[in-house]
Amino acid sequence: MSADCIVKAFSGCSCPAGECMETPLTPAPRAFISWRKQAITCLAFGFLAAIISAAWMETQFRNQDRANQELMSWK
């Protein structure tokens, strides 16, 4: 199969009788996910990561406060 047949098959042009009747060897290009879906997904994962990291930091700071409680002087 020549390159012309592949180009004609993907471009949607009809071929003359007896020419380019084979199916192309390479699959048709796939559509990408839209930029809106990518942006929404990115924001959702970022928000989830912020909540998880804030919860983890809160527990770490609470443990540090308890560990250093005896060292503080309240005059």
C-alpha positions in Angstrom: 0.0 0.0 0.0 1.4 3.4 -0.9 1.5 6.5 1.2 -1.1 8.1 -1.1 -3.6 5.4 -0.2 -3.1 6.1 3.5 -3.5 9.8 3.0 -6.6 9.4 0.9 -8.1 6.9 3.4 -7.7 9.3 6.4 -8.6 12.5 4.5 -12.0 11.1 3.6 -11.6 11.5 -0.2 -13.1 8.8 -2.2 -10.7 6.8 -4.4 -11.3 5.9 -8.0 -12.5 2.4 -8.7 -9.8 -0.2 -8.2 -7.4 2.2 -6.4 -6.8 2.4 -2.7 -9.5 -0.2 -1.8 -7.4 -1.7 1.0 -7.8 -0.5 4.6 -4.9 1.5 6.0 -2.3 -0.3 8.1 -2.1 2.4 10.8 -5.1 3.2 12.9 -6.9 6.5 12.7 -5.6 9.2 15.1 -7.5 9.3 18.4 -8.9 12.4 19.9 -7.3 13.8 23.0 -9.2 14.6 26.2 -10.4 18.2 26.1 -8.5 20.9 27.9 -11.5 21.6 30.1 -11.6 18.0 31.4 -7.8 18.2 31.9 -8.1 21.4 33.9 -11.0 20.1 36.1 -9.1 16.9 36.8 -5.9 18.8 37.7 -7.8 21.1 40.0 -9.6 18.2 41.7 -6.3 16.3 42.3 -4.7 19.5 43.5 -7.5 20.2 46.0 -7.4 16.6 47.2 -3.6 16.8 47.7 -4.0 20.1 49.6 -6.6 18.6 52.0 -4.5 15.5 52.6 -1.3 17.4 53.2 -3.0 19.9 55.5 -4.5 17.1 57.6 -1.0 15.4 57.8 0.7 18.7 58.8 -2.0 19.4 61.5 -1.3 16.0 63.2 2.5 16.7 63.0 2.2 20.1 64.6 -0.1 18.8 67.3 2.4 16.1 68.2 5.2 18.7 68.3 3.2 21.0 70.5 2.6 18.1 73.0 6.2 17.1 72.9 7.4 20.7 73.6 4.7 21.5 76.2 7.0 21.0 79.2 9.6 23.3 77.7 7.3 26.3 77.5 7.3 28.7 80.4 4.1 30.5 81.2 5.0 33.5 83.4 
